[in-house]
Amino acid sequence: MGNIVTDLENKKNNAAAWFSDLRDQLCAAFEQIEDQAGALYSEMPAGRFEKTPWKRGDGTSDQGGGTMGMLHGRVFEKAGIHTSTVYGEFSEEFRKQIPGASEDPRFWASGISLIAHPRNPHAPAAHMNTRMIVTTKCWFGGGGDLNPMHPAYRRDDHEDTIAFHAAMKSACDAHDPEYFPKFKKWCDDYFYLPHRDEPRGVGGIFYDRHDSGDWNADFAFTKDVGKAFLQSYPALVRKRMDQPWTDDDREKQLIQRGRYAEFNLLYDRGTTFGLKTGGNVKSILSSLPPEAKWP
């Protein structure tokens, strides 16, 4: 039993360390973009992430916590890159919804969450998160999806969409050729606004409760998803950030941001999970765009 416990603790430590390492790489990539911004942004200072540690619970016991990283810059009007490692017990209501929690309400969860809202309407917004969760079971989840804010870019055949999907497909194909079609459909089905009968963006991949029976393989896949996002998304922002825009472009962007906010508040399971497990409210709701409109 001791070896099993030690092995699980090593897995937890390795996963948490990777999420922190990926956060540092992504923060560096975003700050580099801020430094490289062209003449459109010359009167604005380059942004930097402000990192704020937080602890879960009321402070009477150790329940873990995390670091909220927020950037309000010139290229990224708002970006958040957060990591957390939390543990405790699920509530009576919530434990019935989580695999393995009905037998034992204790849990451990670690992950990274990213949202990015560029200022330029031609540059896509994006979301990415990956996580590891342990109850009496253990699994990974997450993914990444692209959210163009301008209607001209919200097409499956647009070059930005093709590039982003290719990066996600490459990460999937390195592990199982069935992953990409399965997880792409999952993403398309998940990031959908039923009340408007429209997708939130152009998709990507989404997976949850992923346990193939080989933890090392599942961890390697989750790492590759993060690497694929790191390699693809900053490149798309860099490609679009110096493209001039009009007031009409901005209006379209703000209306689409409203759709983004609707999904996150009404349907996103990550928002629900964070709020119901004592997560940091500011961090959880940081996914909302800095400015939006409803026509």
Secondary structure, DSSP 8 states (H G I E B T S, - for coil): -HHHHHHHHHHHHHHHHHHHHHHHHHHHHHHHHHHH--GGGTTS-----EEEEEESSSSSS--EEEEEEEE--SSEEEEEEEEEEEEEE--HHHHTTSTTTTT--EEEEEEEEEEEEESSTTS-EEEEEEEEEESSSEEEEEEEEEE-SSGGG--TTSHHHHHHHHHHHHHHHTT-TTHHHHHHHHHHHHSEETTTTEESSSEEEEEEEE--S-HHHHHHHHHHHHHHHHHHHHHHHHHHTTS---HHHHHHHHHHHHHHHHHHHHT-HHHHHHHHTT--HHHHHTTS-SS----
